[in-house]
Amino acid sequence: MSTIQRAPWGERTDPKRVSWMIEGAYKERFEKLAEHAGVSAAVFLERVIEHLEDELTDRGLPNWWPQPELKDGELPIDTA
């Protein structure tokens, strides 16, 4: 059994508990990825979010996220 790295106690300045429903297979896959990385799911999620910051477009979304479909004559306006 491997040791899972967790964030040191008191390191987070504004910790929040997340509570949302996701498909079980995705949750299990995410937890396996975190385990493979040797960290808790919370630490893994924080690192994923930090990594995404480097991939954001001018719309504030990852470059792989679908572009919204524009209506004829409509200009893309950043509302984020």
Secondary structure, DSSP 4 states (H G I P E B T S, - for coil): -PPPB-PPTT--SS---------HHHHHHHHHHHHHHTB-HHHHHHHHHHHHGGGB-TTSSBTTSPPPPPPTTPPP----
